[in-house]
Amino acid sequence: MKKILFLFLVLLAFASCDERFMSWKEYNEEWIVAQKDKLGLDTNVIEVEILPSGVLIEKYHTGFGAIPKPSVDPYLEVSSAVKVKYTGWLVDGTCFDYSESSSFYLSGVIEGWQEALAKMPQGSYWRIYIPYEKAYGEEGSKGAYGNFSVPPYSTLIFDIDLIDVMNY
């Protein structure tokens, strides 16, 4: 009997965890759809692009430098390395990440970043809106102490300044 009660409590805990994020999921799905109607309203935006995957891009400045190349073979992970300055927000305005200077391989970031950066010339400054399916998905991302830095089902917003591109 104790085992059945324990199993019931465990299942209840998992169910309530999923329900806790379901309203967040719905809010994020509705937000990204509504955002499409607002793209480009900022007078500083020079161009708007909506990728087939649902990633939305507002281009504030487009540079003339090299464009990062995505990996052609995910097992080799041979892709461009980039150096960026960025800020990342959740749709509720929470800043969850910021860097004055980060370098990484294009193949090492979330899909939404890979898609946007593969179109972004060096010297560009863009704002990208990434649906949760192209970000951290249903799992979210946990920080060093096990807390969510990005909750499950989170649409992400990034301001990205592409400083340098090293194509290999």
PAZAPA-4460 file (N, C-alpha, C; in steps of 0.05 Angstrom, whole numbers, plus 32768, in hexadecimal, padded with zeros to 4 digits):
% residues 168
    n_x    n_y    n_z   ca_x   ca_y   ca_z    c_x    c_y    c_z   seq   type   mol
   8010   7FE8   8000   8000   8000   8000   8011   8019   8000     1      M     A
   8027   8019   8010   8039   8030   8011   8046   8035   7FF5     2      K     A
   804C   801F   7FE7   8058   8023   7FCC   8045   8030   7FB9     3      K     A
   802B   8028   7FBA   8017   8033   7FA9   8013   8051   7FAF     4      I     A
   8012   8058   7FC9   800F   8074   7FD1   8027   8084   7FC8     5      L     A
   8040   8079   7FCB   8058   8087   7FC2   8057   808C   7FA4     6      F     A
   8050   8077   7F95   804E   8079   7F78   803A   808E   7F70     7      L     A
   8023   808F   7F7D   800E   80A2   7F78   8019   80BF   7F7C     8      F     A
   8027   80C3   7F92   8032   80DD   7F99   8047   80E6   7F84     9      L     A
   8057   80D3   7F7C   806C   80DA   7F67   805E   80E2   7F4D    10      V     A
   804A   80D2   7F45   803B   80D9   7F2C   802D   80F4   7F2E    11      L     A
   8022   80F9   7F45   8015   8113   7F4A   8028   812A   7F48    12      L     A
   8040   8126   7F53   8055   813B   7F51   805D   8141   7F34    13      A     A
   8061   812C   7F25   8068   8130   7F08   8051   813D   7EF9    14      F     A
   8039   8135   7EFE   8021   8141   7EF1   801F   815F   7EF7    15      A     A
   8023   8166   7F11   8020   8182   7F18   8037   8193   7F0C    16      S     A
   804E   8187   7F09   8065   8195   7EFD   805E   819B   7EE0    17      C     A
   8053   8188   7ED1   804C   818C   7EB5   8036   81A1   7EB3    18      D     A
   8022   81A0   7EC5   800C   81B4   7EC4   8017   81D0   7ECB    19      E     A
   802B   81D1   7EDC   8036   81EB   7EE3   8041   81FA   7ECB    20      R     A
   804C   81EB   7EB8   8058   81F7   7EA1   8045   81F9   7E89    21      F     A
   802E   81EC   7E8B   801B   81ED   7E74   8011   8209   7E6F    22      M     A
   800B   8218   7E84   8001   8234   7E7F   8018   8245   7E74    23      S     A
   8031   8240   7E7C   8048   824E   7E72   804C   8247   7E54    24      W     A
   8048   822D   7E4D   804A   8225   7E31   8035   8234   7E20    25      K     A
   801C   8234   7E29   8007   8242   7E1A   800D   825F   7E17    26      E     A
   8017   826C   7E2D   801D   8288   7E2C   8033   828D   7E17    27      Y     A
   8048   827C   7E17   805E   8280   7E04   8055   827B   7DE8    28      N     A
   8044   8267   7DE3   803A   8262   7DC8   802A   8279   7DBE    29      E     A
   8019   8284   7DCF   8008   829B   7DC7   801A   82B4   7DC3    30      E     A
   802D   82B8   7DD4   803F   82CF   7DD2   804E   82D0   7DB7    31      W     A
   805A   82B9   7DAF   806A   82B9   7D96   8058   82BE   7D7E    32      I     A
   803F   82B4   7D7E   802C   82BA   7D68   8026   82D8   7D68    33      V     A
   8020   82E3   7D7F   8019   8300   7D80   8031   8311   7D78    34      A     A
   8049   8308   7D7E   8062   8317   7D78   8065   831B   7D5A    35      Q     A
   805C   8308   7D4A   805E   830B   7D2C   8051   8324   7D23    36      K     A
   803A   832C   7D2F   802C   8344   7D27   803B   835E   7D30    37      D     A
   804D   835B   7D43   805B   8373   7D4D   8077   8376   7D42    38      K     A
   8080   8363   7D32   809B   8364   7D27   809F   837D   7D16    39      L     A
   80B5   838A   7D1A   80BC   83A1   7D0A   80AF   83BB   7D12    40      G     A
   80A0   83BC   7D27   8093   83D5   7D30   80A7   83E9   7D3B    41      L     A
   80BD   83DF   7D46   80D2   83F0   7D4F   80DE   83FE   7D37    42      D     A
   80E0   8418   7D37   80E9   8427   7D1F   8107   8422   7D19    43      T     A
   8116   8416   7D2C   8132   8410   7D27   8136   83F5   7D19    44      N     A
   8120   83E6   7D16   8122   83CC   7D07   8123   83D1   7CE9    45      V     A
   8138   83C6   7CDC   813A   83CB   7CBF   812F   83B4   7CAE    46      I     A
   812C   839D   7CBA   8121   8386   7CAC   8116   8371   7CBF    47      E     A
   8102   8363   7CB7   80F6   834E   7CC7   80F7   8334   7CB7    48      V     A
   80FD   831E   7CC4   80FD   8304   7CB6   80F1   82EF   7CC8    49      E     A
   80E0   82DE   7CBD   80D5   82C8   7CCB   80DF   82AE   7CBE    50      I     A
   80EE   829F   7CCD   80F9   8286   7CC2   80E3   8270   7CC2    51      L     A
   80E6   825C   7CB0   80D2   8247   7CAF   80CE   8238   7CC9    52      P     A
   80E2   8238   7CDA   80E1   822A   7CF4   80D0   823A   7D09    53      S     A
   80CA   8253   7D02   80BB   8263   7D15   80CD   8277   7D24    54      G     A
   80E7   8277   7D20   80F9   828B   7D2C   80F3   82A5   7D1E    55      V     A
   80F0   82BA   7D2F   80EA   82D5   7D25   8103   82E6   7D28    56      L     A
   8109   82F6   7D14   8121   8307   7D15   811A   8324   7D0F    57      I     A
   8123   8336   7D21   8122   8353   7D1C   813F   835C   7D18    58      E     A
   8145   8367   7D01   8160   836F   7CFA   8163   838D   7CFF    59      K     A
   8174   8394   7D12   8179   83B0   7D18   8190   83BB   7D08    60      Y     A
   81A4   83AA   7D04   81BB   83B1   7CF4   81C6   8397   7CE8    61      H     A
   81CB   8397   7CCE   81D6   837F   7CC1   81F2   8386   7CB7    62      T     A
   8206   8377   7CC1   8221   837C   7CB9   8228   8371   7C9E    63      G     A
   8241   8373   7C96   824A   836B   7C7C   8260   8355   7C7E    64      F     A
   8264   834B   7C96   827A   8337   7C9A   8272   831B   7C93    65      G     A
   8282   8308   7C9C   827E   82EC   7C97   8264   82E2   7CA4    66      A     A
   8258   82CE   7C99   8240   82C2   7CA4   8248   82A7   7CAF    67      I     A
   8240   82A1   7CC8   8247   8287   7CD4   823B   8270   7CC4    68      P     A
   824B   825A   7CC2   8242   8242   7CB4   823A   822D   7CC8    69      K     A
   8221   8222   7CC4   8219   820C   7CD6   8228   81F3   7CCF    70      P     A
   8229   81E0   7CE1   8236   81C7   7CDD   8227   81B7   7CC8    71      S     A
   8235   81AC   7CB5   8229   819B   7CA1   8227   817E   7CAB    72      V     A
   8236   8177   7CBF   8236   815C   7CCB   8235   8160   7CE9    73      D     A
   821D   815B   7CF6   821B   815F   7D12   822D   814E   7D23    74      P     A
   8237   8138   7D18   8249   8126   7D27   8265   8132   7D28    75      Y     A
   826D   8140   7D13   8288   814D   7D13   8288   8167   7D22    76      L     A
   8271   8174   7D24   826E   818E   7D31   8281   81A3   7D26    77      E     A
   8287   81A1   7D0C   8298   81B5   7D00   8286   81CC   7CF6    78      V     A
   8286   81E1   7D05   8275   81F8   7CFD   8286   8211   7D04    79      S     A
   827A   8228   7CFD   8288   8241   7D03   8289   8246   7D21    80      S     A
   829D   8254   7D29   829E   825E   7D45   8296   827B   7D43    81      A     A
   8287   8285   7D56   827E   82A1   7D56   8284   82AD   7D71    82      V     A
   8287   82C8   7D71   828A   82D7   7D89   8272   82EB   7D89    83      K     A
   8263   82EB   7D9E   824B   82FB   7DA0   8248   830A   7DBA    84      V     A
   8239   831F   7DBA   822F   832C   7DD2   8211   8328   7DD1    85      K     A
   8205   8320   7DE7   81E8   831A   7DE6   81DB   831E   7E01    86      Y     A
   81C0   8321   7DFF   81AF   8321   7E17   8197   830F   7E10    87      T     A
   818F   82FE   7E23   8178   82EC   7E1E   8162   82F1   7E33    88      G     A
   8149   82F2   7E2A   8132   82F6   7E3B   811D   82E1   7E37    89      W     A
   810D   82DD   7E4C   80F4   82CE   7E49   80DF   82E1   7E40    90      L     A
   80C8   82D7   7E37   80B3   82E9   7E2E   80A7   82FA   7E44    91      V     A
   80AB   82F3   7E5D   80A1   8304   7E73   80B4   831A   7E7A    92      D     A
   80CA   831D   7E6B   80DE   8332   7E70   80F5   832A   7E82    93      G     A
   80F5   8311   7E8C   810B   8308   7E9D   8124   8304   7E8C    94      T     A
   813A   8311   7E94   8154   830D   7E87   8160   82F4   7E93    95      C     A
   8165   82E0   7E83   8170   82C7   7E8D   818E   82C3   7E85    96      F     A
   8198   82D3   7E72   81B4   82CF   7E6A   81BE   82E9   7E5D    97      D     A
   81D8   82ED   7E61   81E4   8306   7E56   8202   8301   7E53    98      Y     A
   820E   830B   7E3E   822B   8309   7E3B   8235   8320   7E2A    99      S     A
   824A   832C   7E34   8258   8341   7E25   8269   8336   7E0F   100      E     A
   8272   831D   7E13   8283   8310   7DFF   8283   82F2   7E03   101      S     A
   8277   82E3   7DF1   8277   82C6   7DF3   827F   82BB   7DD8   102      S     A
   8290   82A6   7DD9   8298   8299   7DC0   8290   827C   7DC2   103      S     A
   8286   8271   7DAC   827D   8255   7DAB   827A   824C   7D8E   104      F     A
   8278   8232   7D8B   8273   8227   7D70   8255   8229   7D6B   105      Y     A
   824E   822E   7D53   8232   8231   7D4B   8223   8217   7D51   106      L     A
   8230   8200   7D4D   8223   81E6   7D52   821D   81E1   7D70   107      S     A
   8228   81F2   7D81   8224   81ED   7D9E   820E   81FD   7DAB   108      G     A
   81FD   820A   7D9C   81E8   821B   7DA7   81CC   8210   7D9F   109      V     A
   81B7   821B   7DAB   819C   8212   7DA5   8196   8216   7D87   110      I     A
   8183   8207   7D7D   817C   8208   7D61   8174   8223   7D57   111      E     A
   8165   8232   7D66   815D   824D   7D5E   8174   825F   7D59   112      G     A
   8189   825E   7D6A   81A1   826D   7D66   81AF   8264   7D4D   113      W     A
   81B1   824A   7D49   81BF   8240   7D31   81B2   824A   7D18   114      Q     A
   8198   824A   7D17   8189   8253   7CFF   818D   8270   7CFA   115      E     A
   818B   8280   7D0F   818E   829D   7D0C   81AA   82A6   7D06   116      A     A
   81BD   829A   7D14   81D9   82A2   7D10   81E3   8299   7CF4   117      L     A
   81D8   8284   7CE9   81E1   827B   7CCF   81D8   828E   7CB9   118      A     A
   81C8   82A3   7CC0   81BF   82B7   7CAD   81CC   82D2   7CB3   119      K     A
   81DA   82D4   7CC9   81E2   82EE   7CD5   81FF   82F5   7CCE   120      M     A
   8204   8309   7CBE   821F   8312   7CB8   822D   831E   7CD0   121      P     A
   8247   831A   7CD2   8257   8326   7CE7   8251   8345   7CE7   122      Q     A
   824F   8350   7CFF   8249   836C   7D01   822C   8372   7D04   123      G     A
   821B   835E   7D04   81FE   8362   7D06   81F5   8363   7D23   124      S     A
   81DE   8371   7D26   81D0   8372   7D40   81B3   836C   7D3B   125      Y     A
   81AA   8355   7D45   818F   834B   7D40   8181   8343   7D5A   126      W     A
   8167   8345   7D5A   8157   833A   7D70   8149   8321   7D65   127      R     A
   814C   830A   7D72   813F   82F2   7D69   812B   82E8   7D7E   128      I     A
   8115   82DD   7D75   8100   82D1   7D85   8100   82B4   7D7E   129      Y     A
   8105   82A3   7D92   8107   8286   7D8D   80F1   8277   7D9B   130      I     A
   80DF   8269   7D8B   80CB   8259   7D98   80D8   8243   7DA9   131      P     A
   80CA   8239   7DBD   80D6   8226   7DCF   80DF   820D   7DC1   132      Y     A
   80D3   8205   7DAB   80DB   81ED   7D9D   80F7   81F0   7D92   133      E     A
   8100   8208   7D8C   811B   820D   7D82   812E   8218   7D97   134      K     A
   8124   8218   7DB0   8135   8221   7DC7   813B   8209   7DD9   135      A     A
   8131   820A   7DF1   8136   81F4   7E05   811E   81E1   7E07   136      Y     A
   810A   81E4   7DF7   80F4   81D1   7DF4   80E4   81CD   7E0E   137      G     A
   80DA   81B5   7E10   80C9   81AD   7E26   80D8   81A9   7E40   138      E     A
   80F3   81A6   7E3E   8103   81A1   7E56   810D   81BB   7E64   139      E     A
   8110   81D0   7E55   811B   81E9   7E60   8139   81E5   7E64   140      G     A
   8145   81F7   7E73   8162   81F5   7E79   8166   81FC   7E96   141      S     A
   8174   81EB   7EA4   8179   81EF   7EC0   8195   81FB   7EC5   142      K     A
   8196   820C   7ED9   81AF   8218   7EE1   81C0   8206   7EF3   143      G     A
   81D5   8211   7EFE   81E8   8202   7F0E   81DC   81F6   7F27   144      A     A
   81C7   8202   7F32   81BB   81F8   7F4B   81A1   81E9   7F46   145      Y     A
   819C   81E1   7F2D   8185   81D1   7F28   816B   81E1   7F23   146      G     A
   816D   81FB   7F26   8155   820C   7F20   8154   8212   7F02   147      N     A
   813C   8216   7EF9   8139   821D   7EDC   8144   8239   7ED7   148      F     A
   8157   823B   7EC4   815F   8255   7EBB   814D   825C   7EA3   149      S     A
   8144   8247   7E95   8130   824B   7E80   811B   8235   7E85   150      V     A
   8102   823E   7E8C   80ED   822A   7E92   80E6   821A   7E78   151      P     A
   80DA   8203   7E7C   80D0   81F4   7E65   80BC   8205   7E54   152      P     A
   80BC   8200   7E3A   80A9   820D   7E28   80AE   822B   7E25   153      Y     A
   80C6   8234   7E29   80CC   8251   7E28   80D4   825B   7E0D   154      S     A
   80C5   826E   7E03   80CD   827D   7DEB   80E3   8290   7DF5   155      T     A
   80F8   8293   7DE5   810F   82A4   7DED   8113   82BB   7DDB   156      L     A
   811C   82D1   7DE6   8122   82E9   7DD7   8140   82F0   7DDC   157      I     A
   814E   82F4   7DC6   816B   82FB   7DC8   8171   8314   7DB8   158      F     A
   8181   8326   7DC3   818E   833B   7DB4   81AA   8330   7DB0   159      D     A
   81B2   832E   7D96   81CD   8323   7D90   81DC   8336   7D7F   160      I     A
   81F5   833B   7D88   8208   834B   7D79   821E   8338   7D70   161      D     A
   8220   8332   7D56   8233   831F   7D4C   824E   832E   7D47   162      L     A
   8261   8329   7D59   827A   8337   7D59   828E   832B   7D45   163      I     A
   8291   8311   7D46   82A5   8304   7D35   829C   82E9   7D2C   164      D     A
   82A5   82E1   7D14   829E   82C7   7D09   82B8   82BA   7D00   165      V     A
   82BD   82A1   7D08   82D4   8292   7D00   82CA   8279   7CF2   166      M     A
   82CA   827A   7CD7   82C2   8263   7CC7   82D9   8250   7CC3   167      N     A
   82D3   8236   7CC5   82E8   8221   7CC2   82E2   8211   7CA9   168      Y     A
***
